[in-house]
Amino acid sequence: MDLVITLNEQAPLPLHRQLYDELRRAILTGRLLPKQRIPSTRALAKSLGISRATVTLSYEQLLSEGYLETTVGSGTFVCAQLPDDLLQSSPVESDRPFTQRPVPLSAYGMTLLAPELAKVRDSTLELNFSYGRPAFDHFPMDLWRRLLSRYCHLNPACMDYAADSGGYLPLRQAIAHYLSRARAVLCDPEQVIILNGSQQALDLITRLLVDRDDRVVLEDPGYLGARRTFLAHGATLHPVPVDQSGLMVQALADVQNAKLIYVTPSHQFPTGAVLSLPRRLELLSWAQKTGTIILEDDYDSEYRYGGRTNAQDNRPIPALQGLDIGQSVIYIGTFSKVLFPALRLGYVVVPPTLIDLITRAKWLCDRQSPLLEQYVLTDFINEGHLERHIRRMRSLYDQRRQCLVAALAQHLPNTVTILGENAGIHVMVKFHTHLSDAELLQRVTQMQVGLMSAQPCYLNAQSSSEFIFGYAELSESQIEEGIRRLALVLRS
Amino acid sequence: MDLVITLNEQAPLPLHRQLYDELRRAILTGRLLPKQRIPSTRALAKSLGISRATVTLSYEQLLSEGYLETTVGSGTFVCAQLPDDLLQSSPVESDRPFTQRPVPLSAYGMTLLAPELAKVRDSTLELNFSYGRPAFDHFPMDLWRRLLSRYCHLNPACMDYAADSGGYLPLRQAIAHYLSRARAVLCDPEQVIILNGSQQALDLITRLLVDRDDRVVLEDPGYLGARRTFLAHGATLHPVPVDQSGLMVQALADVQNAKLIYVTPSHQFPTGAVLSLPRRLELLSWAQKTGTIILEDDYDSEYRYGGRTNAQDNRPIPALQGLDIGQSVIYIGTFSKVLFPALRLGYVVVPPTLIDLITRAKWLCDRQSPLLEQYVLTDFINEGHLERHIRRMRSLYDQRRQCLVAALAQHLPNTVTILGENAGIHVMVKFHTHLSDAELLQRVTQMQVGLMSAQPCYLNAQSSSEFIFGYAELSESQIEEGIRRLALVLRS
């Protein structure tokens, strides 16, 4: 039998395993045919210049797996029971030559192929005014590690399947308390469902409430992450414009049959407008009248900077959820911006009638969020670290925000309008320039400055020369240097 | 003005915050009407017996939020701009009286209401032969903590959004290597997508490939977690029977237009049968011919116990994925059973044509799996801890398995047939008894023994007196005691 087998003594894979792989491939690709006799262990060992024990090991594995069979007295053969049709239909010689047949997709799968649903690439530029990253170097990681260690002592409770897919109950209690103190959200702990960040909240809620072609109302401009989720579910988008008091609720009067309305009332994304109280009440009234569910994304409400001296004014304004008397609001919160994004912990607060359903959905989706982190976060909140960290970050971000505003005023006098600077961790800046957004982005990129145009956030409304400046992650000197370079571009 | 306000000096909430809450509620529920004048700070402080500063704090907050307004010289009033219709339509006096209007659900949401999709409650019995839990007390948690500490030193890379939603590339490389060594899975690291356990893999793949009423083929009996996922997506289930060589592939000849076939070839759940090589090849051939995607769930393939003395035989048999030459197989793996369930890390290995799509889906679902754990797991694999742990657990579980088999033979001679004992971390046991499954479960429950009937795993095929015995979590003395109690029930 002429069987070419290549073995490499330098390779990390042991020789018997290499031989096994080669013989198996030979059988599957038809180089060795069913019932074909293969060399004896002695003969093959000799021909390959390896030990007989090595060949025996390979043969035994192939025998035990049904590739080979032995007949006493006459030798070893390729198993006769291999189905002929497979061997004949693919007598391939090369390594795994893939048939490039497209996989048939579901409607959801097909929708995801749309170019606007592609993942947005993060900028890797030196001075990146990207939105959403916190000040990583100010997170109390040592403390976090100590808390992790506390539970890393063979604690089966935090290694096991969770008793409740909705999350670790003490964490839900801690969040309910925190939300009632900080956001005037009124809920029982059971209404708080722990999820993997706000994106899973958006996805699950949309999945549970929105069918293809259902109408979803959203702010224009608005948050792309939410819009993409609604698009992925095949929803019909109904954009409503935004002004300096947030969503223009009066425009809802004509909207019929909406399943869901998505809003960012604390700090409208990207304009930074705060939804006024009268509009909040009007929105709630409209939602109750029309039976529409309000999805309130409170994504960075922790950070609010007052112009007044009274510290009381720094308190974030109350959530829609707390004003609601009709079970119309689903509230979304996340720890991605307050702690760090890779933690992947967020939550929804749902009306009591939805608790069971969303818990089931979470269970079917991915069972539960990681428990160890839930234990640690519980202590982090209950021992006061969360609110302490928020206070520290609020003052840090306030400095960075003031630095950004001052740098814009100094380097670009009369060239910019700043929006939404009283809250959150970004501002929206409108430039008075003849450059197109694309030209401007191209030029700042050359200077290693990362900026995000607000244009993709717009659906119907028009925008130009509007940019989103995240400042939480950058030091004051980085902010100043970034604006200095930007000014060079804008004044050239 | 007669305004009853109850404040509690013992409550943890500061008085000014309590007062703020009470006044806000009074405005929202219509006890205080728009334009109504409210008492001066001095008057209210006096009437409530609290300091004037406290009242001022509350008023300032309400002023800043637009609930109140001041007119110079004439006092403080409830804001006139509150929309009248809301206040009139809900003149509520009590605490948050919810309108119990049902939330309109999507087709997916409606499907989830089916009773068979309710979360299965875990047993809390003393001796629980539950399926799927590893030996928690044998996990090297100290080592895991040390690895965690390694990355808990202000490492922005593992705190940030991931560059790739498909997972941390070094982890994907480590898994691809491991799978090629241990499971003969052939893939590039990019084909490995990190997900939150195998349940997210099932959910995402089904979502991307299966529309309502699409046909999904599955083993009968089979794994409930998968069946529930397919049901939740509205799939039409096509069960195919199983014998001692696994899925009866010949029964597929008549099956037309299936989108997906779900199989557990290494250790069929729950029977424990191993899909024979001829059937594997036949299955692959059928899938290629019909364009059906094979979903290969390799849920506990790490554990295989040979009857022979040769250690080589303990090696798990190769996966379908490695035999496939047509991009027909999606391979699912999980660390829930090898490490611990609460970790929530698993993966799919997809054909190259699906990499982009599933990465997009993961991004839209929940952005990424937690990064810190991915860093730690990478080191755990690359430093040899994973395979060392698997070897240790294999020998531990082998002892427990032998103990279980011996105890069954000793206490229940001629009363049991044991299936699938050569692999995995459970066996299926058929009792020769006149007791119904319900009677038997009721009696063993009274003796604090947790058992799982195999009946719910069956769709068309019939079953009785078949039970699933997970043994990984129980010590030998617990196993013996459990079987002793079971024997008391069966012999009574």
Interface residues (C-beta under 8 A of the other chain):
Chain A: L13 D21 R24 L28 T29 L57 E60 Q61 S64 E65 G66 Y67 C79 Q81 L82 P83 D85 L86 L87 S89 S90 V92 R96 P97 F98 T99 Q100 R101 P102 V103 P104 L105 S106 A107 Y108 G109 L112 L113 L117 A118 K119 D122 G132 R133 F136 D137 F139 M141 D142 W144 R145 L148 S149 C152 H153 L154 N155 P156 C158 M159 D160 Y161 A162 A163 S165 R181 A184 L186 L195 N196 G197 Q199 Q200 D203 R207 L208 L209 V210 D211 D214 R228 T229 A232 K259 S276 L277 P278 L281 E282 L284 S285 Q288 G291 I293 R308 N310 Q312 D313 R315 I317 P318 L323 I325 G326 Q327 F340 P341 A342 L343 R344 P351 P352 T353 L354 L357 T359 R360 A361 W363 L364 C365 D366 R367 Q368 S369 P370 L371 L372 E373
Chain B: L13 R17 D21 R24 L28 T29 L57 E60 Q61 S64 E65 G66 Y67 C79 Q81 L82 P83 D85 L86 S89 S90 V92 R96 P97 F98 T99 Q100 R101 P102 V103 P104 L105 S106 A107 Y108 G109 L112 L113 L117 A118 K119 D122 G132 R133 F136 D137 F139 M141 D142 W144 R145 L148 S149 C152 H153 L154 N155 P156 C158 M159 D160 Y161 A162 A163 S165 R181 A184 L186 L195 N196 G197 Q199 Q200 D203 R207 L208 L209 V210 D211 D214 R228 T229 A232 K259 S276 L277 P278 L281 E282 L284 S285 Q288 G291 I293 G306 R308 N310 Q312 D313 R315 I317 P318 L323 I325 G326 Q327 F340 P341 A342 L343 R344 P351 P352 T353 L354 L357 T359 R360 A361 W363 L364 C365 D366 R367 Q368 S369 P370 L371 L372 E373
